[in-house]
Amino acid sequence: MSFTLCTSGAIVTKAGEDVNQTAAASGAILEQLSEDAEGYINVMTGYDWVANYASIGANWKFALSHACSCLGGAGLVDYDKASYIGLGFAEDKINLLINRADKLISRLKEDRVKEKAGVT
């Protein structure tokens, strides 16, 4: 299931320049974050976007990638908050990324949006 909705590079980019470089270079950590994000999106929207990825319209793939990489990036920040300039900054970054992802996910739940995405 990993890296269908977003790339490892997108996850690292969303985490920002202060990210823990060891974690950002770890394929295993990034794969787990990707799988977690993909599973979360599938469950929260009630649709298996990963299994049906080929049928999704191109513009909707960008939205899914953004949501997935935001969730993965938030997880990567959370992995080592101490690598950021301050705990408050790390927590703000996490909240920003989760907020962006949740806004997209709330729209992706809607049947009319799924229809426009070409999956229903």
URKA-V373268 format. One line per field, one symbol per residue. phi: phi as a letter, one per 30 degrees, with the letter a starting at -180 (. if undefined). A space follows every 10 residues. Layout:
phi = ???
This chain:
phi = .dhddacddd dddddjdded ddddcdeddd dddddddddd deddcibddd dcedcddedd dddddddddd ddddddddea dddcdaeddd dddedddddd dddddddddd dddddddicb
